[in-house]
Every structure is written in structure tokens, then in C-alpha cells.
């Protein structure tokens, strides 16, 4: 995770961002600290990367890369405003001892567009991450990668439209995906949880699960209920200030798979 000491919305690179809307950085930090302490209270270790002044979106650590089987690939961001983050995360992966660690050659926004479900990697494309990056990730990790096309600009990353809940279960929002991708998802995950419009519109699917506890926004009321029905334990947090940058729980969290 990356503490949002420099968080602000000074440019717009997704439909959620409005530079005219004031941002309360102190509140963003307080909400982020609550998320961090929530993970720790659930028994998880939280490692931190140092925030860099001038990189207000660095708080969205999920975009920094993908770590799988102890190997790491650092992101290669689409927009100039975020491109320096790739080098910062690459350096962190290297210092943390992941081997090998590489910088993506293709346009790749990390776990924003790569979600791990068991030994399968679901990969989003359409707005931020290229299909070439899907091939690169497949070759680097030696794991099967399933390409999924996003079609709604509000759901510009896969992790805004889908959550990996355990090694075989996902939740997702069908209108965010192309018809062909919906067909693939129905075939692979016939028992998936389907999110409502209301829950998707507050980034309820931007969630982190340890297989039982699912940390997500407290605003996704119907999704909380669906999770309980399926045996999961929803843990709600308020990240309303960070939502102004187009991110919620998952965006703030890069999962490290050693």
C-alpha cells in the first residue's frame, strides 16, 4: 500500500475524476489508515511503498504491477501523469527480493487489469492495458491468461468491474464487458455473483478478498448481502475521498503472492 500523503485530483484521466471538486487530503489519509488497520485486524501483513511527491495517484497501489509465484512485473502506464510510478514500483519489487523483476514492455496497469483466480489470470483490456501485455504476462508467469474486453469507460480497469473472491469464485458487472467476454465469463464462472447497477456505480466490486473476508466499500449494500448469502464475510469501509480519483479498496491494494 501507499499512504496518500500527496493525494489530489489535479487532472482527469478517468470519468470519476473532476479537478474542480475539492479534495480533503487529510480525510483521504484517515480513510486509508482505516483500510490499512482493517487488513491488519484480519491478520494480514501490510508492506508500504514510499509515496512520491508529484504522483497523486500513487495511492492506487494495485496499478503498480503484478506479483505471482514470487516474480514481479512492474506497470507501464498509459498516461504521462502516472508513468513515473512504474519505475518506483519496479524499484520496490527489486528491493523486496522478488526474482525476477521486470518492467512491462507493453502498456500494462498492473492488478488494475490482472486479477488472479486460483492459477488463472483474468486480464482486462479496452481502456488501459493492451492485449500485448496479456501475452507478456502469460509468457512471464507461465500461467493461463484469459483476455476480457471492457466497454464502459466508467469501468476503465478490470478491478472496477470484477472481484476475485476465492480460487474459483468471482463477482462481476456484466454491462461493463463486451458480449463475447460475457459469454466467456458465464462459461468459466456459472456461479458468479452478479453485481447490481447500484453496487457497481459506487465501485463495490473494487474489493479485496482473502477467501472469506471481503473488504469493500460500505456503500455496496446489496453486494454485502449477496456475499453473506454465499458464505463470505463482507467488511465495509468508507473510502469516499479516494473514490474522487476513481479508486476504492482494491485500487489501494497490491496483493503480494510470494
C-alpha positions as CSV (number, residue, x, y, z in Angstrom):
1,X,0.0,0.0,0.0
2,X,1.0,3.6,-0.5
3,X,-0.1,6.3,2.0
4,X,-1.9,9.1,0.2
5,X,0.2,11.9,1.6
6,X,0.2,13.7,-1.8
7,X,-3.3,12.6,-3.0
8,X,-5.2,15.2,-5.0
9,X,-7.3,15.4,-8.2
10,X,-5.4,17.8,-10.4
11,X,-6.1,16.2,-13.8
12,X,-8.8,13.9,-15.3
13,X,-7.8,10.5,-16.8
14,X,-10.9,8.6,-16.0
15,X,-14.6,9.5,-15.7
16,X,-14.6,9.6,-11.9
17,X,-12.0,12.4,-11.7
18,X,-13.1,16.1,-11.6
19,X,-10.3,18.6,-10.9
20,X,-12.9,21.2,-9.9
21,X,-14.0,19.1,-7.0
22,X,-12.1,19.9,-3.8
23,X,-10.1,17.0,-2.2
24,X,-9.6,16.7,1.6
25,X,-6.2,15.0,1.7
26,X,-6.3,14.6,5.5
27,X,-9.6,12.8,5.2
28,X,-8.2,10.6,2.4
29,X,-5.3,9.7,4.7
30,X,-7.6,8.9,7.6
31,X,-9.8,6.7,5.4
32,X,-6.7,4.9,4.0
33,X,-5.4,4.3,7.6
34,X,-8.7,2.7,8.4
35,X,-8.3,0.4,5.4
36,X,-4.8,-0.5,6.5
37,X,-5.8,-1.2,10.1
38,X,-8.7,-3.3,8.8
39,X,-6.3,-5.6,6.9
40,X,-4.1,-5.9,10.0
41,X,-7.1,-6.7,12.2
42,X,-7.9,-9.6,9.8
43,X,-4.4,-10.9,10.3
44,X,-2.7,-9.7,7.1
45,X,0.7,-8.0,6.8
46,X,0.8,-4.7,5.1
47,X,4.0,-3.5,3.4
48,X,4.4,0.1,2.4
49,X,6.0,1.9,-0.6
50,X,7.2,5.4,0.0
51,X,4.8,8.0,-1.6
52,X,6.5,10.3,-4.2
53,X,5.6,14.0,-4.3
54,X,4.0,14.9,-7.6
55,X,2.5,11.5,-8.1
56,X,-1.0,11.9,-6.5
57,X,-2.4,8.6,-7.9
58,X,0.4,6.5,-6.4
59,X,-2.0,5.6,-3.6
60,X,-3.7,3.3,-6.1
61,X,-1.0,0.6,-5.5
62,X,-2.9,-2.1,-7.4
63,X,-1.8,-0.5,-10.6
64,X,1.9,-0.8,-9.8
65,X,2.3,-4.3,-11.1
66,X,1.6,-8.0,-10.7
67,X,3.3,-10.3,-8.2
68,X,2.8,-14.1,-8.8
69,X,4.8,-17.1,-7.7
70,X,7.5,-14.7,-6.3
71,X,8.0,-13.0,-9.6
72,X,7.0,-9.4,-10.3
73,X,6.3,-7.3,-13.4
74,X,6.1,-3.6,-12.9
75,X,3.5,-1.5,-14.7
76,X,3.9,0.6,-17.8
77,X,1.3,3.2,-17.5
78,X,-0.9,4.7,-20.3
79,X,-1.0,8.3,-19.2
80,X,2.1,10.5,-18.8
81,X,0.8,11.7,-15.4
82,X,1.3,8.2,-13.9
83,X,4.2,6.8,-15.9
84,X,6.9,7.6,-13.3
85,X,5.0,5.3,-10.9
86,X,6.2,2.3,-12.9
87,X,9.9,2.9,-12.0
88,X,9.0,3.4,-8.3
89,X,7.2,0.1,-8.1
90,X,9.9,-1.7,-10.1
91,X,12.5,-0.5,-7.6
92,X,10.2,-1.6,-4.7
93,X,9.8,-5.1,-6.1
94,X,13.5,-5.4,-6.7
95,X,14.4,-4.2,-3.1
96,X,11.8,-6.6,-1.7
97,X,13.6,-9.5,-3.3
98,X,11.2,-10.7,-6.0
99,X,13.1,-12.6,-8.7
100,X,12.9,-12.0,-11.5
101,X,11.5,-8.5,-11.5
102,X,11.0,-6.8,-14.8
103,X,9.4,-3.6,-16.2
104,X,6.5,-4.3,-18.6
105,X,7.3,-3.6,-22.2
106,X,3.6,-3.4,-23.3
107,X,1.0,-1.0,-21.9
108,X,0.2,-2.6,-18.6
109,X,-1.5,-1.2,-15.5
110,X,-0.9,-4.0,-13.1
111,X,-3.6,-5.5,-10.9
112,X,-5.9,-2.9,-12.2
113,X,-6.3,-5.2,-15.2
114,X,-5.0,-8.5,-14.0
115,X,-6.9,-10.5,-11.4
116,X,-5.7,-13.8,-10.1
117,X,-8.3,-16.6,-9.5
118,X,-6.6,-19.7,-8.4
119,X,-3.9,-20.4,-11.1
120,X,-5.9,-18.4,-13.7
121,X,-5.1,-14.8,-14.5
122,X,-8.1,-12.8,-15.8
123,X,-6.9,-9.8,-17.9
124,X,-8.8,-6.7,-18.9
125,X,-8.3,-4.6,-22.0
126,X,-10.1,-1.9,-23.8
127,X,-9.0,1.3,-22.0
128,X,-5.7,1.0,-20.1
129,X,-3.9,-2.4,-20.7
130,X,-3.1,-3.7,-24.1
131,X,-3.7,-7.3,-25.4
132,X,0.1,-7.4,-26.0
133,X,0.5,-7.0,-22.2
134,X,-1.7,-10.1,-21.8
135,X,0.7,-12.1,-23.9
136,X,3.7,-10.7,-22.0
137,X,2.2,-11.7,-18.6
138,X,1.4,-15.1,-19.9
139,X,4.9,-15.7,-21.0
140,X,6.5,-14.2,-17.9
141,X,4.5,-16.1,-15.3
142,X,3.8,-19.2,-17.4
143,X,0.1,-19.2,-16.3
144,X,-3.1,-19.2,-18.4
145,X,-4.4,-15.7,-19.1
146,X,-8.0,-15.0,-20.2
147,X,-8.5,-11.7,-22.1
148,X,-11.7,-9.8,-21.3
149,X,-12.8,-6.7,-23.1
150,X,-14.1,-3.7,-21.1
151,X,-16.6,-1.5,-23.0
152,X,-17.9,1.1,-20.4
153,X,-15.5,4.0,-19.7
154,X,-16.6,4.2,-16.1
155,X,-15.1,0.7,-15.6
156,X,-11.8,1.5,-17.1
157,X,-9.9,-1.2,-15.2
158,X,-10.9,-4.8,-14.7
159,X,-10.8,-4.4,-10.9
160,X,-13.6,-1.8,-11.1
161,X,-16.0,-4.3,-12.7
162,X,-14.9,-7.6,-11.1
163,X,-13.7,-9.0,-7.8
164,X,-11.8,-12.3,-7.2
165,X,-13.4,-13.8,-4.1
166,X,-11.6,-17.2,-3.8
167,X,-9.8,-19.7,-6.1
168,X,-12.9,-20.3,-8.1
169,X,-15.4,-17.6,-7.4
170,X,-15.8,-14.1,-8.8
171,X,-18.3,-11.3,-8.7
172,X,-18.8,-9.0,-11.7
173,X,-20.9,-6.5,-13.5
174,X,-21.9,-7.8,-17.0
175,X,-22.7,-4.4,-18.6
176,X,-19.0,-3.5,-18.2
177,X,-18.0,-6.2,-20.6
178,X,-18.4,-7.0,-24.3
179,X,-20.9,-9.7,-25.4
180,X,-18.1,-12.1,-26.2
181,X,-16.4,-11.6,-22.8
182,X,-19.7,-12.1,-21.0
183,X,-20.0,-15.4,-22.8
184,X,-16.6,-16.4,-21.6
185,X,-17.3,-15.4,-18.0
186,X,-20.6,-17.3,-18.0
187,X,-18.8,-20.4,-19.2
188,X,-15.9,-20.1,-16.7
189,X,-17.9,-18.9,-13.7
190,X,-21.5,-20.1,-13.9
191,X,-21.9,-19.5,-10.2
192,X,-20.5,-16.0,-10.1
193,X,-22.2,-13.3,-8.1
194,X,-23.7,-10.6,-10.3
195,X,-23.5,-7.1,-9.1
196,X,-26.4,-4.6,-9.3
197,X,-26.1,-1.3,-11.1
198,X,-26.2,0.5,-7.7
199,X,-23.3,-1.5,-6.3
200,X,-21.2,-1.2,-9.5
201,X,-21.8,2.6,-9.6
202,X,-20.1,3.0,-6.1
203,X,-17.2,0.7,-7.2
204,X,-18.5,-2.0,-4.9
205,X,-16.6,-4.6,-7.0
206,X,-13.3,-2.9,-6.3
207,X,-12.8,-5.3,-3.4
208,X,-10.1,-7.5,-1.8
209,X,-10.9,-11.0,-0.5
210,X,-8.7,-13.4,1.4
211,X,-11.2,-16.2,0.5
212,X,-13.5,-15.5,3.4
213,X,-13.3,-11.8,4.4
214,X,-14.2,-9.4,1.6
215,X,-13.1,-5.8,2.2
216,X,-15.2,-3.4,0.1
217,X,-16.9,-0.1,0.3
218,X,-19.7,0.2,2.9
219,X,-21.9,1.7,0.2
220,X,-22.4,-1.5,-1.8
221,X,-25.3,-2.6,0.3
222,X,-26.8,-5.3,-2.0
223,X,-23.4,-6.8,-2.7
224,X,-22.8,-7.2,1.1
225,X,-26.0,-9.2,1.3
226,X,-25.1,-11.4,-1.7
227,X,-21.7,-12.1,-0.2
228,X,-23.2,-13.2,3.1
229,X,-25.6,-15.5,1.3
230,X,-22.6,-17.2,-0.3
231,X,-20.7,-17.7,2.9
232,X,-18.3,-14.7,2.7
233,X,-17.9,-12.1,5.4
234,X,-18.2,-8.6,4.0
235,X,-16.2,-5.9,5.8
236,X,-17.3,-2.4,4.8
237,X,-15.0,0.6,4.8
238,X,-15.5,4.2,3.8
239,X,-13.1,5.4,1.1
240,X,-15.4,8.2,-0.3
241,X,-12.5,10.7,-0.6
242,X,-10.3,8.3,-2.6
243,X,-13.3,7.5,-4.8
244,X,-12.8,11.0,-6.2
245,X,-9.8,9.7,-8.0
246,X,-11.6,6.7,-9.4
247,X,-10.5,4.1,-6.9
248,X,-11.6,2.1,-3.8
249,X,-10.4,-0.8,-1.8
250,X,-8.7,-2.9,-4.4
251,X,-7.2,0.1,-6.2
252,X,-5.4,0.9,-2.9
253,X,-4.1,-2.6,-2.5
254,X,-1.4,-4.6,-4.4
255,X,-1.6,-8.2,-3.4
256,X,1.8,-9.9,-3.0
257,X,1.9,-13.6,-3.9
258,X,5.3,-14.8,-2.8
